[in-house]
Amino acid sequence: MRILLQHARTQLYLRSLGNWTANPLEAYDFQHSQRAINFAREHALSGVQIAVRFSDSQFDEVFPLPSTGTVPAHSAAS
């Protein structure tokens, strides 16, 4: 399982700050949803969502993050 940040509009995945990729295998794996939430909050990223990617893509999930305000600690997959 990989925990990625994905831009909701472009569907690109975060590789590093300011660097995005269409390939989820090249994206930065946060390994835990709270790390992804914290990163998005600390860098004021808007329009992003958490993408949980599995080796079998039929189980992939996406969890939108609010663009403003606080994000509850357990609002996305663990």
MOLINJO-V61080 format. One record per residue. N is the residue number from 1. PHI is phi as a letter, one per 20 degrees, with the letter a starting at -180 (NA if undefined). Layout:
BEGIN
N&PHI / N&PHI
END
This chain:
BEGIN
1&NA / 2&c / 3&d / 4&c / 5&d / 6&c / 7&f / 8&f / 9&f / 10&e / 11&m / 12&e / 13&d / 14&f / 15&e / 16&b / 17&g / 18&n / 19&c / 20&c / 21&b / 22&e / 23&e / 24&f / 25&f / 26&e / 27&f / 28&f / 29&e / 30&f / 31&m / 32&b / 33&f / 34&f / 35&f / 36&f / 37&f / 38&f / 39&f / 40&f / 41&f / 42&f / 43&d / 44&l / 45&f / 46&d / 47&m / 48&d / 49&c / 50&e / 51&d / 52&d / 53&d / 54&d / 55&f / 56&e / 57&f / 58&f / 59&d / 60&g / 61&c / 62&c / 63&c / 64&f / 65&d / 66&f / 67&e / 68&c / 69&n / 70&e / 71&d / 72&g / 73&f / 74&d / 75&e / 76&c / 77&g / 78&e
END
